[in-house]
Amino acid sequence: MSLLTDFRLSVLERNLGVYGIHVYQAGSTIAEHRFRSNDRENMYSASKTFAAVGVGIAEGEGRLQLSDCVLDFFPEFKDIAQPGSEKITVEHLLQMSSGHMFEDFELYRTMELAELFFSTPMKAEAGSSFYYENLCTYMLGRVVEKVSGLTMREYLMPRLFDKLEIWNPQWGSCPQGHTFCASGLYLTTEELSRLGIMLLQNGVYKDEEIVSADYVRRMHTKWVDTSANDDTENNGGYGFQVWKCTPPNTYRADGMYGQLCVVLPDWQAVITATAHNEHNHMDILRAMWSDILPKL
């Protein structure tokens, strides 16, 4: 029986909306299947993990430290910044712990987004609590742009995408031309898997270091408490733009509708799916655990 037989049946019987599934283990692709054409799809919030890797690369190049206060990179916004926002660090952005507790998407259309970030009232002390905020990831891109002179996409082209052999990926920008970072990166299922493979290999892809092993370790060990979330796949903790999964020592990049790249170090494996599931894409993860994981 094929490794993916049970998973394929679950997708069809439970209407999980999966487009493609890819399984990598111990150095090679061991199974993959397409349910529809092999197109590049919007990774939605799985884009965020690529931005986190960009921050790690910039740290490794000595351009920034995670303890740096974000407002220090933006003196032009100090006059409008809300009290307390001067304490938000790069690490707080990575962990979604800015101290904001709401996000007004309507203002995305009318305000410069860095200005919107700093003018958003603080509801908690920076670093004290988790709140999933797209502007946190967006600001990671703006910080990298400040220290490199390049948009996040431009910065990552030679440092990440070219090394992962992801050629000319589309990644959307805000109205001012800054890489949005929180969403809008278009990849195929297998291209997304390469991010996970690089993370599984502690920052190395095809024998070349892309980001330091220490940064990769911190990405999935410095967890913020997310226990207030209802779903068990979302309440285990949030690292540097990755979610902790229910299987031990497992974490993932996760995008809306089921763009999932799951890193499983204990199995030396990466399971990647792209999908359009409008009901609950956590069910795709649960199908991975029940139908694929026991066979690895």
N, C-alpha and C positions, 0 to 999 in steps of 0.2 A: 504494500500500500504506500502511495506517495505521502511524503511528509505533509503535504498541503491538502490531502483529500478531505479530511474532517473539517478543516478551516473553510475550504471552498463550499462544502455543503452548508455550514453554518451561515456563511455570507448569503447564500441563496435562500435558505429556509427562513432566516431571520431578517432578511431584507436589510443587511448592514450597509449597503451602498459602497462597497469597496471597489476601487478602480484597479489597484494593483497591490501585490504583496511580494516582498523580497526578503529572503533569509540568508544571512551570511554567518559562517561559523568557521573558526580556526583557519582563517586565511583564504577562504574561497566562498563564492556563492553556492549554496547547496540546494536551493529551491527558489523558484519565482513563478508567478502566474499573473496574467492580465485578465481582467473582467471586461475591459474596454480598451480603446486605443491608447497607445503609450505617449500621451501628450504631456507637456509641461503644464502643471497646475499651480494655482496660487497656494503657497504653503501656509497662508494665514499666519498664525502665531508661531508655527515652527520656524518662521523667519527669525524670530527673536534669538534663537540659539546661535545662529550665524553671527548676529550682532555681538552676542556675548563672547564668542571666539575672537571677534575683531578687537574687543577690549583687551582680551588676554594677549593677543599679538602686540598691541600697542604697549601694554605693560612690559612685555618682554623686550621691547625695543627701547625701554626707558623713557617713553613719552608721557606716561602718567603713572600714578599709584592709585590703588583702589580706595585708599584713605583720603584722597584729594576731595575737597569740597567742590561740588559742581558749580556753585555760583561764582567761585573764583575764576572760572574759565569765561564767565559772561559778565564782566563789569558793566556792560551796557544795560543790564537789567537789575542792577542793585537797587535802584531807586524805586522800582515797582515790586520787588520781591517781598512776599509775605513774611512776617516775623517767624523765625524758626527754619525757614527754607535755606538759610545760610549753612545749616548743619547737615544738609543732605549730601552724602558722599557718593562716589561712583559705585561703591559696593552696595549702598542702599538702592540705587537704580537697578543694579543687577538682580537684587533679591526682592524687588517690588515692595520695598518698605520705606517709601518716600515720606510717609506721614500724611499724604493726601488720602481721603476716604471716599472721594467721588470724582467722576470725570464727565465733563460736559461736552459730548460729541458735537452738539450743535455749534459750539464755538470754534470747532476745527475749521469751519468754513469761513470764518470772519477774522480770526486772530492769528498772528504769527505764533507758531506752536511752542517755541521756547518761552516767549512772553506769557503764553497761557499757562505753561508749567509753573513758572515762578510766581504768577499772580493768583494761582489756585490756593485758597486758604488751607492752612495746615490744621488738620483735625487730631493729629497725634504727633508725638515727638518722632523725628526722623529715626528710623531703625527700630522702632518699638513694635510695629505691627505690619501684617501683610495686607496689601491691597493691590489687586491686579490692574495695572494702569498702563495702557499703551504708551503714554507719554514718557514713562520711565525708560522704555526701550528706545523710543525716539531720541531722547536726550543722550543716550549712550552714543548714538551716531553723531550727534552734534558735538559731543566732547571729543570724539576721535577726529572729527573734522577740524576742531580748534587746534589740536596738537599736531595734525599732519598736513593740513591745508587741502585735504581730499575728502570728498564725500565717503561715507562708509562703503558704498559699492566700489568706488574708484580705489579706495585703500585696500579692499579685499581682493580685487582682481588679481594682482600678481602674488599676493601673500596667501590666499586661500583658494579662490575659485580656480585659478590656473593650475595650482598644485593638485587640486582634486579632479582636474580635467573636466570641469564644468565650464563650457565655453559660452561666453557672452550671455550670462543670465539676465533676464529682465528683473528689475527691482524698483518698485514704484517710489516716487518722491512726493514730498509735500509741495504746496504751491510755490514755495520759495526755492525749490530745487534741491533740498536736502533729502538724502535717503530716508524713507519713512521708518525702516528698520523693524517696526512692530508687526508688519505684515507685508504682503505684496511681492514676495520673492517667488518666482515661477521656476519649478524644477520637475523633472520626472521622478517616479518612485525610486529608481536606482540611483539617480543623482543625489537625492536626499539621503539614501543609505550611506553614501560616502562620508557624509558628516559623522554619522554614527560609527563607522569603521575607524575613522581618524580618532574619535574620542575613545573608542575601545582600545586602541593602540597607544593610548596616553599621549596623544598629540602628534603622532607620526602617521604619514600616509606614503606608501611605496618608498619606505626607508628614508624619508625626508621629514624632519621635524617642522611642523607648522606652528604649533603653540606648545608652551612648556608643559611637561607632565605635571608639575606642581599646580599650574593653573587648572588643568583638567581635573585634578584631584579635588581642588577647592570647589569647582563647579558643582560637584555632586556629593560634597560632604558638609558644606556650610549651609545648613538648612534653616529656613525661616518657618515658623509654626503656621500651618494652614489647616489646623484641626477643625476650624469653624465651617469648612466646606462640607457639603453633604455626602458627596460620592467618595468612596474609599480610595479611589485612584487619584483623588485631588486633595485628600486631607493628610497625607503623610509628610508633606514638606515641600518647599520650593527652594531651589538652589540658585545658581547663576543662570537664569532663564531656562531652567529645566525643572521638571516635576519628578518627585520621587514616586516610584511605582510600588505595587503591593508585593511582588516577588522580591526576595532579599537582594540588596546591593544592586538594584536596577533603577534606571532613570530614563527619562525620555524628553525629546523635543515634541511639542504637541501643538497642532494647529486646528482651528475650527473645522468641523465636519469630518475630522478623522485623518489629518496629515500627521502621521506618527512615526517617529524614529526612536526605537527602544534599544538602549544599550544594556546588555546583560553580561557583565564581566565574569560572573561565576560560571556561565555557560560558554564564554568566549564567543559570544554571538551578538548579532544585531538583527532585529526584526523591524522592517519598514513597511508602512502601508500609506497609500493615498486613497482618498474616499470622498464621498459626499453623503454624509449621514446627518440628517437634520433632527433626528430623534434624540439619540444619546451616543456620541461616538466612543464613550467609554466601553460600550458593549463590544466594540472591535478589539479593544485591549483584552477584555475578558475572554473573547474567543481565542486570542493568541495564547493566553495562559492555559486554557482548557484543551485546545486542539493542536497547538504546535509545541509549546514548552515541554510537555512530558516526553516528546520524541527526540529532543535535542541531546 
